[in-house]
């Protein structure tokens, strides 16, 4: 049985999984989501979404971007 010793790490892992699930829903395939996540994004100051998922704050920014795309807002 695998047990995470650090609760914050466990929480972050769950948040990252939720971002990936959201991204796949928005882009319809893992390939399209990975393509988007690996490209610099102006809303993230030119950083790639995949590079800024290290903190809860950054995860929320990426999730907000995905929601905006889902709603048709691309700026």
Residue pairs with C-beta under 8 A, 6 or more apart in sequence:
4 10
4 13
11 56
12 56
12 59
15 56
15 59
16 53
16 59
18 63
19 53
19 59
19 62
19 63
19 66
20 33
22 63
22 66
22 67
23 33
23 36
23 37
23 66
24 30
24 33
25 70
26 33
26 66
26 69
26 70
27 33
27 35
27 36
36 49
37 48
37 49
37 50
38 48
38 49
38 50
39 48
40 46
40 47
40 48
41 47
41 48
41 49
41 65
43 61
43 65
43 75
44 52
44 61
44 62
44 65
49 62
49 65
52 58
52 61
52 62
53 59
53 62
68 74
